[in-house]
Amino acid sequence: MVETLHTEDYVTIAIYFVVVLAVGLWSTFRPNRGNATGYFLAGKTMHWIPVGASIYASNIGAPMFIGLAGTAAASGLAVTIYEWHAVFFLIALGWIFVPVYISCGAFTMPEYLRKRFGGKRIRMYSSFFALIGYVLFNITIEIYSGAIFLKHILDWNMYLSVVVILAVTAVYTVVGGLASVIYTDTLQSVILVVSATVLFILSMIEVGGWNAMTEKYMNSAANYTLLNQSFYSCGMPREDALHIFRSPKTGDIPWTGALTGLSFLGLYVWCQDQLIVQRTLSAKNMVHAKAGSLFGALLKITGLLLFVVPGMISRILYPDEIACADPQKCEEFCSNEAGCSNFAYPLLVLRLLPRGLKGLMLAALLAALMSSLTSILNSASAIMTMDIWRQFRKQASQAELMIVGRVTVLILVGISIIWLPILEAVEGGMFWFYMQAIRSYLIPPMCVLFLLAFFWKRLTEQGAFWGLMLSLVVGIVRMALDFTYVAPVCGSGEPDNRPAIVKDIDFLHFAAILAIFSFIAMFVISMFTQPRPERKLRRVTFWTKNDKEEPELSSEDDEEDEREKERKNRENDDGTEDDDMGSRLRKSCKDWVCGTVEDSKKYLTQEEQQQLRTKMTSLEEKPLYRKLLNIAAIIVAIFTTFLIGFFY
């Protein structure tokens, strides 16, 4: 299956890359990029609009175009619940979780866990958990989604295409830090929304409007499926395709799982994952953090129109390909016996849009891929630098931390390229369910950990750590069973011999079960272990976030301020400097790339450091803005609830 791009499309794509790279490099000349706060939190100077746009772009990656639209093509409206769930959790992020993160002065989520529990075990576990998750799931999923488009549809060499995308992405992520990521995310969010809106309008015109779309979708199937519906029953649309809430027993997204298991996944992704939280922490103050999360929530409401409906329309327009149910025919069309619904959105783009607009939409797909990759790479480098490297190099200077962060990005890019053959091997018919299933087996324990850490002071370090370990074993066992016993391919006629725990317990139901198990394990162990003293819980729980005093840290918890350490290291330096012009030029280039440009105000006095910390951990809000944001959040939540009820 090869589609053709024209000169106008290639020109549009080229212009897109030039503009995005220019914006990314422009951000490198902004201030506050020579220290950890500037690089990883954009100097905490971000306005609410780029914060919200970056939250949206960080999540709306290529898997949305490929996975969300593909699942909608195969299954109908139910997948919309993933998007609308996010609205409530993003509001919770701004109003419940971010105030605690800001109050305790945490850069990263593992750092918050260190402040909450003390010690190193949980912080190190959560750090490695996040890095492994980024490499195995986030980055690889993004790459694979982009590869589906580039390899199978455009007939481009997958490895070369992905290497080029990763190279451009890595350049402005390495050089610019989070500021670069947020500014490019803002630009790419505009491209995504505008392009997807144009495609939605054109596709609705093509299919004849909403009523025609819903009627035609229920009869959309390949010709051979219509001739033999008993054998190809899985090739027909589901009877509940136009409903969001589905049967707990027979539904592919059961309503019980959507309300329970999906809630745990959503809480972690939107309120506890470094990838999203880092954006709100970069806001200039609490008002902008709340407004940014609310703006991101508003953008998530559009998922139905921008991704779900176009996926369904693609099945209507191209049923023999998107709705294929014969393994051999699917293999001929998309090289995947399990089905070709993943190609719903790209096929709609390449066959429906006119010249020029086709290139713009392809640019949007590339923008989605790069937006998510930049966010993932920056968050991963922050965790590696702030939570892992400093544990082994306590005297690391700011310059060293900046270099480690950038090297981490390059290493992750290399690992991602190595993973490409593995991505091809795990290709599935509905990629979205694959992504969510993997998360369901690993994420719930971390979600429970954060919830208890926020709302239950009695949770101990021992209870949290061993609860995580026990839950991890349970999750890995279920995941291993899932990979060992695979469901038969639609139309193959093979019996389903999977064990009941895999066949009868949906992954969302399992996520809820795993969360309950984690809660019980952490609760029981905590009740039999020594609680953390109240003086060490200041500002690290929801109930203590407004405490005036900072938490009392023990010697194993405390970490000397990095700026002060670097200042001391430089005072011990002999101060010699090579006056050779070539040496100075090389040093200037190195400083610009590594973010270690000297600044006379870089080393602050203790008084200045305290003033800066007070500002960065302030939860102060103007009463008028607080009231307006509260009203806006209530309106958005009510409107989203209405939408869910309307399409139930």
N, C-alpha and C positions, 0 to 999 in steps of 0.2 A: 504494500500500500504506500504509494508515493504521491504526494501532492506537490504542485509547482508554485514557487514564489516568483514574483516579477521584479523588475528593476525598482519600481516604486517601493516595494516592500523592503528590499535590501537597503535602500537609501534611508527609509524610516528607522530600520534597526540600527544602522550605522550612526545616525543622528542621536538616537537614544543612548547608545553606549558612550558617545562623546560627551553628551550633556551630563549623564550620571557620573562619569569619571571626573568631569570638571567640578561638579558639585562636591564630590567626595574629597578631591584634592583642595578645593577652596576652604573646606572646613578645617584643613590641617594648619592653616595660617591664623586661625582664631586662637585666642589666649587659652590658658589653662589646660594645655595638652602635655605639659612637661612633668606632670605628677600623676599619682594614681587616681586621685579624685577627678582630675580633668580627663584622663584617658578612659576610665571605666564608668564614671558618672557624668561625663560631659561638663564637668565643673559645676554641677548643680545650677545651671543657668537656663534650663530649657523652658520654653513657653508651653502652655497646655496643648496648643494645636499640633506642633511636631511630636509631643509626647503621645497624644492619642493616635496620630497617624502612624507613628512607629509601632505602637502596640498592635494596631490593625495589620500593618504590613509584615510584622514579625510572625504573625500567625497565618495570614492569608498568603501562603506560599504556593509553590507548584502542586503540592498534594491537594490543595483545595480545588484547583482547576481539574486535576486528574482524578483524585479520589472522591471528593465530595460530589462533583458533577457526575462521575461515573457511577457512584452508588445511587444517586437520584435516577439515573437512566435505568438502572437495573431494578430498583426497589421503590421509587416514588418519593413522596414528600417527607417521610419519617426522618431522614437524615438531617432535616432542618433543625431538629431539636438540639443538635450539637452546637449550632450557631446561636440559637436563642437562649440556651442555657448560659452561654458566656456572658450575656448581658447582666444577669444577676450577680455572677461572680466578679465581674469587673467593677460593679458598684461596691461589692464587698471588699474588693482590693483597695479602693480609694478610701472607704469609710471605716474599715475595720483593721485591715492588715498593714497597710502602708504607715499609718500613724505609729504603730509599734516599731516597725523597721526604722523609721526616721528617728524616733525618740531614743532608741538605743544606739544609734549611729552605726548601723551595720552596712557594709559595702555589699556583701553577698549573703545568700541564704545560709551557707555553712557557717559564716561568721556570726549570724544571728543565733544559730544553734549553740555555738561556743559560748556566747554571752548568756544564753538561757540556761545551759546545763553545766558549763565548765568542762574541764578536761579536753581531750583531743579525739576520743574514739568516734563520737557522733559526727563531729565536724569533718574528720577525715573520711568517714564512711559516706557522708552525704556529698562530699566533694568528688570522690571517685565515682559514686553512683551517678552524679550529674554528668561527669565527663564521659563515662561509658555510655550513658544514655544518649548524649549528644552524638557520639561517634556511631553507635550501633543503630540508633533510631532516627534522630533528627536529621543529621547531615546525610546519612545514607538514603533516607526517605526522600529528602529534597533532591538529591542527585538522581535517584532512580526515576522520580516523577518527571524531571526535566529530560532524562534520557529517553523516556517513552515517546515524548514528542520529537526529539531531535533524531533519534535513530529510526523508529518505525514509520513515522509520517513523512519527514523531510529526507529520509535516507542519508542523513549526515552520519559520519563516523562518530559513534557515541563517545569514545574516549577523547578524541580531539576536541569535540564540542564542550564536553564537561571540563576538560583541562583549561580551555580558554575562559569559560565562565568563572571557574574557581580562581584562576589567575587574576582576572580583573577584580573579582570580589575581594580577594586577599589583599590586593594593593591598597585600596582605600580603607579597608578594615585595619590593616597593619599600621598604616601611616596616620590615620585620623582618629582611631579609637571610637568611643561611643558617639561623640559629636558627629563624626563622619557618617556613622550608621544611621543616626536619627535624621540628619538632613537628607540623606539619600532616600531613606524610608519615606519621608514626607513627599518628596518628588514622585517616588514610585507608587505611593498610595493614590496620588492624583491620576497617574497613568492607569492604574488598575481599575479604579472606580469609573473613570470616563470610558475606557475601552470596553469594560464589561457591560456598562449601561447601554452603549451603542449596540453591542451584540444582542443584549436582551430585547431591545426595541425591534431590531431587524428580525430576530427569530420569532417574536410574537406576531409580527406582521405576516411573516411567512406561513405560520401555522394557523392564523386566523383568529387570534385573540385567546383570552383565558378559557372561556367555555369550550371552544373548539379544542384547545390543548388538552383539557382534562378528559374530554370525550375520546379524542383520538389516541391518547396515551393508553387507555384501557384496552385498546384493540391493536396496539403496536407490537408486532412480532414478525420474525422472519417468515418468508413464504412457506418453507418446509415445516415450520412449527405450526402454522395454521392448518396445514394439510394433515398433520399427525399430532394433535394436541395431547393425546394420552402419553405418547412416548416423550415428547418434548414439553411436558407440563411446566418444567422449570424455565422454559423460554417465554412463557406468557407472563404478562404483568400480574403482580399480586392483587388479590381482591381488595385488600386494604391499602392499595398504593396511594390513595388520595387522603389518607389519614396519618397523623403524626403518632397518636397513641395506638399501640397494637397489642394483640393478645400476649399475655405473659408466657403462654405455652408455645404458640405457633409463630409469633411475631419475630421478624429478624432484628427489630429493635423494640423489645417488649417494654410496655409503659412502666412496669415495675422496675426494670433495669434502668430506664431513662431517669426515673425519679430517685433511685438509690445509687447504684453503681456509677452511673454517669456523673452524678453529683460529686462523688469523691474524685473522679478523674478531673472534672472541671475545676474543683477547688484547688487542686495541685497545679494544674496548668496555668490558671489565671491568677492565683493568689500566692503561690509558693515557689513557682519555678523562676529561677534566676533570669531566664530569657525574657519574661514579661515584667517582672518586678523591677528589674534594672532600669526600665524606661521611666517608671513613675518616680524612682529614687533620683533620677536626673532632673526632675522638675525644680524650679527655683524656690518654691515654697509649697506649703500644704494645699493652698487653694489651687495652684496649678497642677499638683499631683491628682487631686480629686477631679478637677475639670478634665484633665487628660484621660483618666480612666473612664470617665463618663462619655467623653467623645469617642473613645475606642468602642464602648458599649453600643453607642448609636450606630457606628459603622457596621457592627456585627449583625444588626437587624437586617441589613440589606442582603444577607447570604441567600435567602430564599429566591430573590429576583436575579441576583448576579451569578449564582452557581447552580442552584438546585433546578430551577425552571429551565434554563438552557440545556442542562443535562437531559431532562425529560423530553424536551423538544428534539434534541439530537436523535433520540431513539425513534421518535415519530417520523422524522424525515429520512432516516437511514436505518430502517429496522433490520435489513438483511445483514448488516455489519455490526451495529451496536447491540442488537438483540439476538445475535447468533447463539444457537443452542446445540449445534452439532460440533463436537470437538475437532473434527477434521476441517470443517469450514472455518471455524475460529482460528485454527492454526494457519490456514491459508491467508486469512485476512490480517491478523495481528500477531502471528507467531505465539499464540497463547491458547492452549486447549481449554483453559478454564473459562474463557469468555473475553469479550472485547469492549465491555462497558467503560473501561478506563479511557478509551479513546473518544468518548462522547464529546467532550468540550473541544479538544483540538480539531476534530473532524468538522464540527460546526463552524469553527473559525475559518478553516481553510476552504470550505466549500460554500459558505454563505456570505462572507464579507467580500466587498469589492477590493480591487487593487489599492494599495496604500493603507487602507484600514486593516487589511490582513496583516501587513507588516507591523502596524501599530499594536494590534492585539498580540502578535507574536512577541513584540517588545514587552507587552504587559506580562506575558507568561514568563519571559526571562527576568523581568523586574520582580515578579513574585518569587522566583527561585533565588535570585540574588539578595532580595530583602531578607528572606528567612536565613540564608546562609550567613550574611553579614551579622545578623543579630545573634545567631548561634555561635559563630566564631568569636565574637567579642565577649559574649557571656562566658564561654568556655575559657578564654584567656584570663578573664577576671578571676574565675574560680581557681585556675591553676596558679595564678600569681599570688592572690591574696590569701588563699586558704591552704594551698599545698606547699608552694615554694618557700613561703615565709616560715613554715614549720621546720624546714631543714636549713634555711639560711636566715637566721633571726637578725643578723647584722646587714642584711641586704640593703643597698642604697636605693634611692628612687630610680636612678639610672638603670640599675640592675633589674628592678621590678618592671620597668618599661620594656627593656629588651626581652625579658622572659615572656612577657605578655605577647609580644610580636612573634617571637620564635614559636610559641605555642600555636598561634594561628597557622603558621607555615607547616608545622608538624601535623596538625589536624587535617589540613588540606591534603598533605601527602597520604595520610592514612585513608582518607575518603576516596582518593583515586584508586588505591590498592583494593578497596572494597567493591569496586564496580563489578567485577565478575560475580561476586557473591550476590549482589543485588539482582543481577539477571537470573540467578538460580532460584531466587525466592519469589519470582513474579507470580502474581495471583490475579484472579478474575475481577475481584472487587477489592482494590488496594486499600480503601478506607477502612474496611473491617479488619484487615490485617494489622494496620497501624493501631487501631483502638484495642484490639485483642492483646497485643504485646504490652501496651500500657496498663491494661486491666490486671495483668499478672504481676506487675512490679510497682506501680505507683500508689495504690491504696494505703500501704503501711506508712509511707512518707507523709501522705495527707493526714492520716490519723495522728502522726507524731506532731505535726504543726498545730493541729486543732487542740490537742491536749496541752501542748506547750503554751499556747495562747490563753486558754481558758481554765486550765486546771493547774494550780500552783503545786499541787502535791506530786505531780509527775516527776520522777527522779531520773537521773542519768542512767542508772542501771536498768530501770524499767523501760526507758526509751530504747536503749541499745539492744537489750536482749529481746525485746518485743520486735524490733526490726529484724533481727537475725532469724527468729522463728518464723516470722511472716515471709521473709525472703525465701526460706526453704519451701514453704507451702506454695508460693507463687511460681518458683522455678519448676517444681514437680508438675503443676498444671500446664505450664508452658511447654515442658518436655512432652507431655502427653499430647498436646495439641499439634506439635510438629511431627510426632511419631504416627499418630492416627489422623490421616487426612480425609476429609469428606470426599465422596466420589464426585467426579466431574459431571456437570449437567449433560444429560443425553447419552452418557456412557452405558447406562443400564446396570452398572455395578451396584451391589448391595452396600448399605451403610453399616459397616461392622465396627464402628467406633464404640469405645466403652461409654456407659451411661453418663459418667462424670463429664465427658467431653461432648457427647451428643445431646444430652438433655439439659445441661446447665449452661445457659448462655454466658458469654464472657462478661457481660454487664452484671448479671446476677452473681457470678463468681467474684467480681470486684467488690460487691457489697458484702459477700460472705467473708472475703479476705479482710476487709476493713473491720468487720465485727470481731474477727479473730485477733487482729492486731490490737484493737481496743482492749479486749479482755486480757491479752497477754501483758500489755503495758500497765494496765490498771492493777492486776494481781501482783506483778513483780514490784511495782512502785509501793504498794501497801506494805510490803515486807522489807523495804529498804529505807535508808535514812533520807528524809526530804532535804531539799536545798534551803538554807536559811533565808528568811524574808529579806535581809539586807542585801542579798545577792540576786533578788528578783525585781529590783527597782528598774522600771522602764522596759522590761523584757516580756511582760504579759499585757493582755488587754486591760486588766484591772489596775496595773501599776504604770501605765504609759505616761501618765501626767505627773509622776513623782518628780519633785524638785531635785533630789539628790540622785547621783548616778550609782549604779550597782557597785557594791564592794567586790573587788576582784582579788582572788588569791594569787600567789606567785605563779601557779601553773596556768592561770587564766589570763594574766596581764601580758600585754605586749607593748613594748616601748614604742613611742611614736616614731614612724619611719623618717620623717623630716628631721627630727632631732638626731637620730642615729647617723643620717647622712651628713648632717652639719658637723657632727663630731668627727666623722671619718675624714672630712675635708680639712678640718682644723689640724689633723695629724699629717696631712699631706705636705710634702716639701714645697709645694707651690711652683715648682719648675714648669716651664712651658716652652715648647719648641716654637721659635719665632720664624721658622722656615715657612714661606708662603704656601708651598705645596702641602705641608703638614696641616696648616691652619685650614686650608680649603677642604682637605679630606676630613678633618674633624668637624667642620661645619656641615658637610654632607651627612656624616654619620649622625650628628646630633639631630638634624632635621628628620631623618628617617626613623631614628630610634626614639625621638621625643625627649631627648635629654638636653635640649637647648638650655644654656645657663640663663638664669633670671635673677636679677639682684634682689627681688622680693621673694625668691623661692624659699629661703630659710627664714622662718618666722620665729619671733621670740615666744616664750612660754605664754605671755599675756595675749599676744596676737593669736596663738594657737587656740587658747581657751575661748577667745571671742569668736573665732571661726567655727569652733565646735558647737558653741551655743547657737550660732546662726544655723548651722547645718542640722541640728537636732530639734529645732524649734517647731512646735505644732501650732503656732499662732495663726489665726485666721481673722480677717475682718468680719464682724458680725453680719453685715449685709451680704457679702459674698457667700458666707456659710449658709445663710437662709436660702439664697437663690439656688445654690447647688443642691441643698436638701430637697427643695421643691422640684427641681429638674430631675433629680434621681428618682423621686417618687413617681413622677409622670412617665419617665422612661420604663420603669418597672411595671407600672399598670398597663401601659401600651403593649409591652411584650407579653404580659399575661393574657391580654385580650387576644393577641395574635395566636398564641398557643391554644387558647380555648376555641377560637374560630376554626382552626384547622385540626382540631383534636382527632 
